[in-house]
Amino acid sequence: MFELSEKQAQEIVDKMMMDIPYNINIMNGKGVIIGSGKKERVGTIHQGAVKALSTGKMVEVWEDGRYEKKGTNEPIVIGDAPVGVIGISGNPDEVRPFCNIVRTTVSLLIEQRNTLEDLANEASRKKAFLELLLAHEGAYSQKLRKEAAAYHIDLLLKTTVLYIKNFTPAEQNAKILLLQPSFRIQEDIWLMLVQNQQDCNLLIRQILHNQPQVLLASGKQEASIAESYRQAKSAMGILLALKPSAQTIHFGEAEFLVKLSHAELTDTLNTTIKLEDTADLLETLRSFINHNCSVSQTSEALNIHRNTLQYRLKRIESLTGKDPRNLLQLFELTYGLLALYK
């Protein structure tokens, strides 16, 4: 059952008393004052509230007593359960309308907070489930299969994982996430689990539609979701490392490059790291690789003069000790570039 904290109750009292010229008390489900315009009353038991909680009805006090002031005390009911009491000091005929307003406001605030907490709890459960699923090895247990079914995932079906970066789920784009089980794993990264579907091209085109900034990597169709996820994530690393003109990459097409990026081929420091602080040189190296070492095509793609390109290539050689115009040394630079994003 939801319970207001003293801090929440006092904040509500302070805000409501800016517009209502009477003292307001908020009591918890035990009749204890947890928020009041008279701070010295916080922590004491309000007898009118105790009566209101026991009867479930408004209790009006017409005379000041030793432990209570005249006024109205109305239960705050969420669902079918009383969670507290609103009390307003004053002549009941005068304060009764204000009591209804405050009680309604507090009820709405509590229900809103409950909804937000439910959403946060569901998000936490969903995140915990996904982490478990993506780290799982071996056969799926009956318990995990049942939990997956709640997210419309059938663990008996083969799955292709789509790793989507820079996707903006707004308006019509958000509907795409309903086509298959989808999970947000970081601020700008989504996973989509495509089940029992050999060809994902149509779905991928829908995801990319009017989203020029989106990058998408797909794993193979696998019985293990974790395996397809690892493939898709690794393929995304290749896409980020080389930055070709394409927005998509499939693990099956990049498997060699993925394995190359993870291979420990040398004990020496990755020389390509020396280019990390020079964005123009990294861009030049990528473009030179993607355009098959063509000086004319690379300079045209970068919109620079051929002499400028030659200068940049020499700068890369100067910083790394590897000449990108030499095929074998370019291979070393490519390996280093891939290794940066593995």
N, C-alpha and C positions, 0 to 999 in steps of 0.2 A: 504494500500500500504506500502511496506517495505521502511524504511528510515535508512540509515547509521547514526550511532551516530558519534560525533566528535572523540571519543576515537577509534572507529573501523576504521574510515577513516584515522586518523593519524598513527595508527599501520600499515595499508596497505602502506601508503606513505613511512614510515620509512623503511619498509622491501624492497619495490620495488626500492628505491633509493640507496640501497646497491649494486645493479647490474646495474642500469641505470644512466648514467652520466648527467642527466638533472633534473631540478626542476620539481616536480610533484605536481599538485593540484587536489584535489577531491572536487567537489561541490555537494550540495544537490539538491533536486528537485526544488528549488527556485533560484538556481544560486549562493547561498552563499558558500564561501569557508569554508569547515569544516575539511580539512586536507591539509597540505602543507609543502614542504621542507623549506619554509620561514614562520616561525610561526607568524610573524607580519601580514601576509595577512589573517590569519584565522578570519572569522567573517565578511569579506568584500564581497561585491557583485562582481562577475566576469562577465563582460559584454559579453565576448565570450561565456560563459556558458549559459547566458540568451538567446542568439541568438540560440545556439545549441538546447536548450530545446524547443524553439518556433517552430523551423523548423524540429526538429527530425533528423537533419543531422550534420555531422562534420563541424565545423566552423574553418577556418584557418586564423590566424592573421599574416600578413607579416611585420608589422611595430610596434615597441613599442609605446604605447600611454600613456596618463596620468593614466588611470585606468586598462590597460591591457598590457600584454607583448606578443610579437610575439610567435606563437606556434600553437598547434592544440588543439581543444576542441571537444571531441566526447561524445555523449549521452550514458549513461548506460541504456539499455532497458531490463526490466524483463517482460516477457509476451509481452504485447503491450504497457506497460506504461513506460515512461522515469522516472527513479528514481534518476538520478544524472548525473554528467558529469565528465569525465576524461580530465584533461588539462596537457599538457607537454610544458614547455617553451623552445623555441629554433627555429631554422630554420625549417619550416614545412616539407621540403623535408627530413631533417635529423631525426626529431622526430616522423614523421608519423608512421613508423613501430613499434616504442616503444609504441605509443598511443594505437595501436590495441592490443598489448600484454597485457598492463596494463588493458585496458577495458575488455578484455576477462577474465583475472584473477579475477578482481573485480566482474564481472558478475557471475562467477562460485562460488566465495565466498558468494555472496549474495544469490544465489539459494540454496547453501548448508545450509546456515543459515536459510533460509525460510523453507527448508525441516525439519531441526532439530526442529524448532519452531512448525511446524505443528504436528510432532510426539509427542512433549512434550504436546501440547494442547490436542491432541487426548488421550494421556495417562491420562491427568488430567480429561478429560470428562469421560473416562472409569472408573477411580477410583471413581469419584463422583457418577456415576450411580450405581456402585457396592455397595458403602456404603449405598445409598438410598434403594437398593433392599434388602440388608441384614438386614436392620432395619425396613423394611416395615411390617405393620400389617393390617389385613383385606383384603378386595377385592382390586384387582388391577384396577387402573384407565385406561381409554382408552389412556391417554397420556403416562403412564408408559409402557403399552403394546406396544405402537408404538416405544418408545425408546428402549425397550428390543429387538424388532424385528431387529433393526439395528445390534445387536450382535448375531443374529440367536437364540434368546431365545423366545419361545412361552409360555407366562405366563398362558395360559389355560391348559397346559400340566403339569402333576405331574413331580416332579424333585427329583433326588437323588443327594445330594452334596457330592463330594469326596474332602476331606481335605488332601492335599499331602505335606509332609515335606521332605526336603533334595533332592528334585527332580532336576536333572541337565538337562535342555532342550538344549542339544547339538546334532548336526547331526541328526541321525535317531530318537532319543528321542523327538526332537522338533516336529516331525510330529504327535506324539500322541496328542499333545495339540490342533491339528486341528480337531480331531475326534468329540469333543464336545466343547461347549463354555467354555473357560478357562480364568482365571484371576490370575495375580500374585498379592498377597496382601502384601507380605513381601519378603525380599531378598531370603529366602529359602522356602517360602510357596506358593503353588498354590491351587486354587479352580477349580474344574471341575464340570460343571452342566450337569448331565446326565438326559435327558428328555424322558419320556414315555418308559422306558426300565426297566423291572422287574429285570433282572439278569445282574449285572455289573461285574461278575466274569472274563469274558474274557477280558474286558477292564482293569480291575485291574491287571490281569496277564501281559498284555502288558506294563502297566506303571511300574511294578516291574521288568520287564525283564532287566537283566544286570545292575540293580540299587540296590545293596545290602544295601545301606545306606538309602534308601527311607522308610518312614513310611507313612501309608495311613489309614485314618479313614473315614468311610462312614456313612451318616445319613440314615434315612428311606426315602422311596419315599413319598413325601408330596406335597400337593397343594401349600403350602407356602414354597418358597425357603429359606426364613429366618429361618423357623423352622428346615428344614433339615440341614441348615448350623449350627445352634446352636447345634443340635444333633452330627454332625460330629466333631465339634470343642471340644465338651465335651468328646466325645469318644477318641479323640487324647490325651486329658489330662490323661485319664486312661492308654493309651499306654505308654505315657512318664513317668507316675508315677511308673508303675509296670515293664516296660521294659521286657515283655515276649520274647520268641524266635521268635514269629510271627512278621511279618512286618505290618500286617493289623489288623484292629478291626472294628466291625460293631456296631453301636449304639444299635441295637436290642439285641445283645448279652451282652452288657455292661450296659444296662439301670439301673440295680440295683446299680452297682458300681458308675455310674454317679450321681444318686440320693443320694447315700451314701456320696459321696465326697462333695456335696452341702448342706448336712444336718447340721444344727447347733445342734450337740448332746451334747456339753459341753461348759461351759463358761471359762474353764481353757485354758491355753496356749497349743498349739499343741506340744506335747512332741517330735514328730518326727523331728521338726525343728532343734533340737539339733544335728541331724545327718547330716545336710546339709554341714558342713565343713569337714566331714569325708567320702570321696568318697568310700573307701573300705567297710565301715560299711553299707552305703546305698546300695551298690551293693550286699553285703551279705544278707541284709534284703530282697531285691527284689528276689534274687535267692532262699532264704529259703521259701518265699511265693510261688513262681512259681513251686517249687519242692515239694510242699505239706508237708513241714517240714521234709523232708527226709535228714538226716545228710549225708548219703553216696552219694545220688544224688547231693546234694548241693555242697559238698566238691569236687566231681568229676567235676561238671560244672564250679566251680571257680578255679579248678586246685590247690587246697590247701589241706593240711593234715587235717584229722578229728579233731585233737587237735587244729589246728589253727582256724578251724571253731568254735569249742566250745569256744575258747578264744574270738573270735569276737562277738559271741552271748552274752557272759557275758559282754563285753564292751558295747554292745547296751543296755543291762539291766542297767548297771551302769550309762550311760549317760541319759537315758530316764525314768528310774524307772519302765520300763515294760519289762518283760521277754518274748522274742519271742518264747520260748519253751513251754510257757503256752498258750493254745488255745485262751482263752478270752483276754489275754493281747496282743497276736499277732493280734487279731482282732482290738484292739485299735490302735496298731502301723500301721496296714494296713489302717485304717481310716485316721490316721494322714498323711500317705504317699500320699493317694489319695487327701486329702485336700490341699496339697502343690501345686498340679497341676490343681486345679479346674478352 
